[in-house]
Amino acid sequence: MTDVFQQLINWLTLGGIYALLALGIAMVFSILGLINFAHGELVTISGYTMVVLVSAGVPWALIIPLSILAAMVAAVLMERVVFRPLRGAPVSGLLLASLALSIVIQNIFLLFVGARPKTIDFPEWTNSNFQIGGVIVQWLDVATWVVTAAVLFAVIVFLKRSVRGLALRAAAEDFEVTRLMGIRANGVIRGAFAVSGLLAGVAAFFFLATASLVSPESGFIPLLNGFIAAVIGGLGSLSGAVLGGFVLAGLQVFFQLVLPDSLLPFTQAITFGVVILVLLVRPNGLMAARSVAVERA
């Protein structure tokens, strides 16, 4: 039972990170019909921002919001410089552009920073823990739960209560009608990218804190898991993205718990195999969106 509770803690922590990543991906897809393969690079950008600020002696009370801001600014710049000029292009063209952008950003880091991972000196509390019975709980896990819940709640309130949030939801349902009602397309799309950057920046802190390292390829695993979680939940469904994050984390933790040691290296492959089976039954995901706005302004 101790192992079960320990894995339950791991599931909640991992699920929260995946939910943040999947929600950021789904936010952009719901409006533009674009899977942003450069979303993982937002995590990398946030990580390198932490490295620079730590080396400059900036306190973590400022490093965290500044690294999140860096991811938000990078996401908005992606939209303005790369995706806005391609609006109206075929979806395949947008996908290739996002993939090319991901490769370009990785190579920029390789050229100017190097391939060797950089160490991030996270606060001491991220490595401390306490015990409840025989279960060891990391303070980082507790922070992940609290912050993830707070961020998801804030996003829900933003989408349901604010004018800009309502515009985002309306655009996700029918982009063209939203524009006809006087909502500026550029503002809505820019807002979607900004929120996706915020979510990536928050996820970056908790994801990178587990290894305390960042490299030019650090964004690949977050992108992969966030994308798969979004597909499980249903691309274009924001609530489905959150659900997909916890489902994917649950599958990974479950197989870590039940598989024999000889099969543990294949946990990821087995998890993805189960995901394929789920999609064969529910090809549009667990909570498929009623409509996905694929028209571009």
C-alpha positions as CSV (number, residue, x, y, z in Angstrom):
1,M,0.0,0.0,0.0
2,T,2.9,2.3,0.6
3,D,4.0,1.9,-3.0
4,V,0.5,2.6,-4.2
5,F,0.3,5.8,-2.2
6,Q,3.8,6.8,-3.4
7,Q,2.7,6.2,-7.0
8,L,-0.5,8.2,-6.4
9,I,1.6,11.2,-5.4
10,N,3.7,10.7,-8.5
11,W,0.6,10.5,-10.6
12,L,-0.8,13.8,-9.3
13,T,2.5,15.6,-9.8
14,L,3.1,14.3,-13.3
15,G,-0.5,14.7,-14.3
16,G,-0.5,18.4,-13.3
17,I,2.6,19.1,-15.4
18,Y,1.1,17.2,-18.4
19,A,-2.2,19.1,-18.0
20,L,-0.4,22.5,-18.1
21,L,1.5,21.5,-21.3
22,A,-1.5,19.9,-23.0
23,L,-3.7,22.9,-22.2
24,G,-1.2,25.3,-23.8
25,I,-1.1,23.2,-26.9
26,A,-4.9,22.9,-27.0
27,M,-5.3,26.6,-26.5
28,V,-3.6,27.4,-29.8
29,F,-5.1,24.5,-31.7
30,S,-8.6,25.3,-30.7
31,I,-8.4,28.7,-32.5
32,L,-5.9,28.2,-35.3
33,G,-6.1,24.5,-35.9
34,L,-2.3,24.6,-35.5
35,I,-0.3,22.1,-33.5
36,N,2.6,24.2,-32.4
37,F,5.6,21.9,-32.5
38,A,7.8,24.7,-31.1
39,H,5.8,24.7,-27.9
40,G,8.4,22.6,-26.2
41,E,11.0,25.2,-27.0
42,L,9.1,27.6,-24.7
43,V,10.1,25.3,-21.8
44,T,13.7,25.4,-23.0
45,I,13.6,29.2,-23.2
46,S,12.2,29.4,-19.7
47,G,14.9,27.1,-18.5
48,Y,17.8,29.1,-20.0
49,T,16.3,32.3,-18.6
50,M,16.5,30.6,-15.1
51,V,20.2,29.8,-15.8
52,V,21.0,33.4,-16.7
53,L,19.1,34.9,-13.8
54,V,20.5,32.5,-11.2
55,S,24.1,33.2,-12.4
56,A,23.3,37.0,-12.1
57,G,22.3,36.5,-8.4
58,V,18.6,37.3,-8.9
59,P,16.4,35.9,-6.1
60,W,14.0,33.1,-7.0
61,A,11.0,35.3,-6.0
62,L,11.9,37.2,-9.2
63,I,13.3,34.4,-11.3
64,I,10.1,32.4,-11.4
65,P,7.8,35.2,-12.8
66,L,10.6,36.5,-15.1
67,S,11.1,33.0,-16.6
68,I,7.4,32.6,-17.1
69,L,7.3,36.1,-18.7
70,A,10.2,35.0,-21.0
71,A,8.1,32.1,-22.2
72,M,5.1,34.3,-22.8
73,V,7.1,36.9,-24.8
74,A,8.7,34.1,-26.9
75,A,5.2,32.6,-27.6
76,V,3.8,36.0,-28.7
77,L,6.9,36.6,-30.9
78,M,6.4,33.2,-32.5
79,E,2.9,34.2,-33.5
80,R,3.9,37.6,-34.7
81,V,7.1,36.7,-36.7
82,V,6.3,33.2,-38.0
83,F,2.7,32.3,-37.9
84,R,0.9,35.6,-38.6
85,P,2.5,36.0,-42.1
86,L,1.4,32.4,-42.9
87,R,-2.2,32.9,-41.9
88,G,-4.3,31.5,-44.8
89,A,-1.7,29.0,-45.7
90,P,-2.6,25.3,-45.8
91,V,-2.5,23.5,-42.4
92,S,0.4,21.4,-43.6
93,G,2.4,24.6,-44.3
94,L,1.7,25.8,-40.7
95,L,2.8,22.4,-39.3
96,L,6.0,22.5,-41.3
97,A,6.6,26.1,-40.1
98,S,6.2,25.2,-36.5
99,L,8.5,22.2,-36.9
100,A,11.1,24.3,-38.7
101,L,10.8,27.0,-35.9
102,S,11.5,24.3,-33.3
103,I,14.6,23.1,-35.1
104,V,15.8,26.7,-35.6
105,I,15.5,27.5,-31.9
106,Q,17.3,24.3,-30.9
107,N,20.1,25.1,-33.2
108,I,20.4,28.7,-32.0
109,F,20.9,27.3,-28.5
110,L,23.4,24.8,-29.8
111,L,25.3,27.5,-31.6
112,F,25.4,30.1,-28.8
113,V,25.1,28.1,-25.6
114,G,26.4,24.6,-26.6
115,A,25.1,21.1,-26.4
116,R,26.3,20.5,-22.8
117,P,23.4,20.7,-20.3
118,K,23.4,23.7,-18.0
119,T,22.8,23.2,-14.3
120,I,20.1,25.2,-12.6
121,D,20.6,25.8,-8.9
122,F,17.0,25.4,-7.8
123,P,16.0,26.5,-4.2
124,E,16.9,24.0,-1.5
125,W,13.2,23.4,-0.6
126,T,12.7,21.7,-4.0
127,N,14.9,18.8,-2.8
128,S,13.5,18.6,0.8
129,N,10.7,16.2,1.8
130,F,8.5,15.0,4.7
131,Q,6.9,11.7,5.6
132,I,3.3,10.7,6.1
133,G,3.5,7.2,7.5
134,G,5.8,5.4,5.2
135,V,5.1,7.7,2.2
136,I,7.7,10.3,1.3
137,V,6.3,13.5,-0.1
138,Q,8.5,16.1,-1.8
139,W,7.8,19.7,-1.1
140,L,8.2,20.1,-4.9
141,D,5.3,17.8,-5.3
142,V,3.1,19.8,-3.0
143,A,4.1,23.0,-4.8
144,T,3.2,21.4,-8.1
145,W,-0.3,20.4,-6.9
146,V,-1.0,23.8,-5.4
147,V,0.4,25.9,-8.3
148,T,-1.2,23.6,-11.0
149,A,-4.6,23.8,-9.3
150,A,-4.3,27.6,-8.9
151,V,-3.2,28.2,-12.5
152,L,-5.9,25.9,-13.9
153,F,-8.5,27.7,-11.8
154,A,-7.1,31.1,-12.9
155,V,-7.3,30.1,-16.5
156,I,-10.9,28.8,-16.1
157,V,-11.9,32.1,-14.4
158,F,-10.1,34.1,-17.1
159,L,-11.9,32.2,-19.9
160,K,-15.3,32.4,-18.3
161,R,-15.3,35.9,-16.6
162,S,-13.0,38.2,-18.6
163,V,-13.9,39.8,-21.9
164,R,-10.7,38.6,-23.6
165,G,-11.3,35.1,-22.2
166,L,-14.8,35.0,-23.5
167,A,-13.4,36.2,-26.9
168,L,-11.0,33.2,-26.8
169,R,-13.8,30.8,-26.1
170,A,-16.0,32.2,-28.8
171,A,-13.1,32.1,-31.3
172,A,-12.5,28.4,-30.4
173,E,-16.2,27.7,-31.2
174,D,-16.4,29.7,-34.5
175,F,-13.6,32.0,-35.5
176,E,-15.3,33.6,-38.4
177,V,-18.5,34.5,-36.5
178,T,-16.4,35.9,-33.7
179,R,-14.6,38.2,-36.1
180,L,-18.0,39.4,-37.6
181,M,-19.1,40.4,-34.1
182,G,-16.2,42.9,-33.9
183,I,-13.6,40.9,-32.0
184,R,-10.1,41.6,-33.4
185,A,-8.5,38.5,-34.8
186,N,-5.0,39.5,-34.0
187,G,-5.8,40.2,-30.4
188,V,-7.5,36.9,-29.9
189,I,-4.7,34.9,-31.4
190,R,-2.0,36.8,-29.6
191,G,-3.9,36.2,-26.3
192,A,-4.0,32.4,-27.1
193,F,-0.3,32.3,-27.6
194,A,0.4,34.4,-24.5
195,V,-1.7,32.0,-22.3
196,S,0.1,29.0,-23.9
197,G,3.4,30.6,-23.1
198,L,2.4,31.2,-19.5
199,L,1.3,27.6,-19.1
200,A,4.6,26.4,-20.6
201,G,6.6,28.7,-18.3
202,V,4.9,27.4,-15.2
203,A,5.3,23.8,-16.4
204,A,9.0,24.4,-17.1
205,F,9.8,25.2,-13.5
206,F,8.4,21.9,-12.2
207,F,9.6,19.8,-15.1
208,L,13.2,21.1,-15.0
209,A,13.4,21.0,-11.2
210,T,13.3,17.2,-11.2
211,A,16.7,17.0,-13.0
212,S,18.0,20.6,-12.3
213,L,19.4,20.6,-15.9
214,V,18.4,22.3,-19.2
215,S,19.8,21.6,-22.7
216,P,18.7,22.6,-26.2
217,E,16.7,19.4,-26.5
218,S,14.9,19.8,-23.1
219,G,11.7,20.8,-24.8
220,F,11.2,17.6,-26.7
221,I,9.8,15.4,-23.9
222,P,7.4,18.0,-22.6
223,L,6.2,18.6,-26.1
224,L,5.7,14.9,-26.8
225,N,3.8,14.2,-23.6
226,G,1.8,17.4,-23.8
227,F,0.8,16.7,-27.4
228,I,-0.2,13.1,-26.6
229,A,-2.2,14.2,-23.6
230,A,-4.0,16.8,-25.8
231,V,-4.8,14.1,-28.3
232,I,-6.1,11.7,-25.6
233,G,-8.4,14.4,-24.3
234,G,-9.5,15.6,-27.8
235,L,-7.6,18.2,-29.7
236,G,-9.4,21.5,-29.4
237,S,-11.1,20.6,-26.1
238,L,-9.5,22.6,-23.3
239,S,-11.1,20.5,-20.5
240,G,-10.2,17.4,-22.5
241,A,-6.5,18.5,-22.5
242,V,-6.5,18.6,-18.7
243,L,-8.2,15.2,-18.5
244,G,-5.7,13.8,-21.0
245,G,-2.8,15.0,-19.0
246,F,-3.9,13.1,-15.9
247,V,-4.9,10.0,-18.0
248,L,-1.4,9.9,-19.7
249,A,0.3,10.3,-16.3
250,G,-1.9,7.6,-14.8
251,L,-1.0,5.1,-17.5
252,Q,2.8,5.8,-17.1
253,V,2.6,5.5,-13.3
254,F,0.5,2.4,-13.4
255,F,2.9,0.6,-15.7
256,Q,5.8,1.7,-13.6
257,L,4.1,0.0,-10.6
258,V,2.9,-3.3,-12.2
259,L,5.5,-4.1,-14.9
260,P,8.4,-6.4,-14.0
261,D,11.9,-4.9,-13.9
262,S,12.8,-6.4,-17.3
263,L,10.0,-4.4,-19.0
264,L,10.4,-1.1,-17.2
265,P,12.6,0.4,-20.0
266,F,9.6,-0.1,-22.3
267,T,7.1,1.8,-20.1
268,Q,6.9,4.7,-22.6
269,A,6.3,2.4,-25.6
270,I,3.7,0.3,-23.7
271,T,1.9,3.5,-22.6
272,F,1.8,4.8,-26.2
273,G,0.5,1.4,-27.3
274,V,-2.4,1.7,-24.9
275,V,-3.0,5.3,-26.1
276,I,-3.3,4.0,-29.7
277,L,-5.9,1.5,-28.5
278,V,-7.9,4.2,-26.8
279,L,-7.8,6.3,-29.9
280,L,-9.0,3.3,-32.0
281,V,-12.1,3.3,-29.8
282,R,-12.4,7.1,-29.4
283,P,-10.6,8.6,-32.5
284,N,-11.6,12.1,-31.5
285,G,-10.4,11.8,-28.0
286,L,-12.1,11.4,-24.7
287,M,-13.8,14.8,-24.8
288,A,-13.8,15.8,-28.5
289,A,-14.5,19.4,-29.1
290,R,-17.8,20.2,-30.7
291,S,-16.0,22.3,-33.3
292,V,-12.5,23.3,-33.9
293,A,-11.8,26.6,-35.6
294,V,-9.4,25.8,-38.4
295,E,-10.2,29.0,-40.5
296,R,-7.5,31.6,-40.3
297,A,-7.9,35.3,-40.4
